Amino acid sequence: MNFAKWVSFTVVIIFIYIIWQVKQLLLLALTAVVLAISLNICVAQLKTRFGIKRSYAVLLSTLLLLLIVCIFFILVVPSLLNQFEELSELVPEGIDKLILELNNLRDNLSLDVIDALPDLDEILSQLQPLVNELVSRGVNIVSGFFGVLLSSVLLLALTLMILADPVPYREGFIRLFPQFYRLRINDVLLRCQKDLEEWLTDTLIKIVSAFIFSSLILFILGIPLVSAQGLLAGFLVLIPYIGPTISVISPVAIALLTSWWKAWIILFFYILIYQVIEYLILPKLRKTRLKLSPANVIIGEIFFGSILGILGLFLALPLTIIGQIIVSEILVKDILDKFSIDQK
């Protein structure tokens, strides 16, 4: 390796190190971009359906967002905090009830079967602190995330600046690349924007559907704290596969305090809800929608969640979408494919 290659390699390593050091800032910027794209969907609808100029459409969309946030924090948050506090007390009681019932079931079995089974007390006693911690910190996670997402002045300022005039930021980013490659980067950015808009639309439908259906099931069965658990089910849709699994823990645990059959019904209907949303509601409402490989989604959640923490877990899907585009468009098409042609 000659001197020029060593210098290039060193620059790349330094660049990666700098990115790693400012990863939280980059996550903040990505969150602002996702929010700006979300609001831009509303802006585009106002422009196309009502013929409103972009500047006025941006203003109306921003005022609508602020109004929704104010209503949410003034009317909804106090009640939800009380419900989450009660939830943190009821879920451990449900886990204790589960331990007691399983011990009673084990006592009725034969000695040979009992010896073959693992120690339920030990397994569930290890599981209970994990669930207790998850539920007790649920308020902090939700309020902290929304506090950063919606109350941070910096995040709101970045979102509004990108939304109001995205061209300078796009051109500034494109100018970081060599001149011959700038048109190509612009095409990649446009595809990223399109796919993120598709994902945001699908996700909004999933959140609303999960909230409505889960709240309805819990209300019919007479399970307390319907609003908090419905909101939790909708909010955790942001984390595919993992989120829906976590969302079923609290209603099942609370149902165990009253009757076993309610717990089984809730488990059945929660599984049914997510299947109906994924394979019936979304295809019905969205004729053309973004499709991601389940394996890529799971790998993305594990990777970004492990290195970036809770915010990385919630942003794992948009990060995975962007990563897939970069790999397919830049790494494969622009580097690997052309490399094989040059070799021939």
C-alpha positions, 0 to 999 in steps of 0.5 A: 500500500503506497503513501496515498492509499495510507493517507486515504485509509487514515482519513476514512478511519478518522472520519468514522471516529468523528461520526461515532463521537457525534452519533447522538447529534446525528441521531438528533439530526435524523429525528429532525429529518424524519419529523420534517418529512412527516410534516412535509406529507401534510404540507404536500396534501395542503398544497395539492388539495387546497392549492395553498402556497408552500409557505402558508402550508408549512405555517399551518402544518406547524401550528397544527403540530403545536396544537396537537402537542399542547392538547396532548400534554395538557389534557392527556399526559396527566391522566396517562401518568396516573395510569402508568403509575397504577400499571407499575403496581398492577403488573408485578401483582399479575406476575406474582399471581402467575407464579402462584398458579404455576406452582399450584399446577406443578404440585398437582403433577407426578414426581417424575414430571416435576423433576423433569421440569425447570424450577419455575420459582427461579425462572419467574423470579428472574423474570419479574424484576425485568418486567417490574423495571420495564413497567416502572421505567415506562413513564420515564422512557415515554416522557423522556422520548417525547420530551426530547422529540417534541419539547427540545427547542433545538430539535423543533428549530432543526425540524422547522428549518429543514421543513421551511427550506430543505433545498440549502441543506440538501445542496450542502450535503450533496456538495460534500461529494465529488462533483461527478457524483453529486447528481447520483447522490441527489437521486439516492436522497430522493429515494430515501425521502420517498421510502421514508414517507412510505414508512411514515404513512404505514407507521401512522396507520399501524399506530392508530389501528393498534391503539383503537383495537387494543383499547376496544378489546381491553374495554370489552373485557373490563381490563383497567387502564385502557388508555395507557395500555392502548397508547403503549400498544400503539407507541410500541408499534414503532419497534417491529416484532419486539414492540408488539411482544412487549405491549402484551405483557401488561394487559395479560399480567393484569388480566391474571389478577381476575381470571385466566380466560381473560389473559388467554383471550387478550393474548389471542386478540393481540396476536390477531390485531397485529396480523389484521393490521399487517395483512388486511388493513395496510394492504387495503389502505395502501396499494403501494407500500414499502416492504422490508425483509423481516430479517433485515428489520430484526438485524437492524433493531439489534444492531442500532439498539445495541450501539445507540440505545433506546433512541436508536431502537426507535429509529432502527427502522428508518436507519435500516431503510436508509442503510438498505438504500445506501448498500443497494444503490451505492455499494452494489450498483456504483462500486461492486457492479462497476468494479466487476465490469472494469475487471472484465 
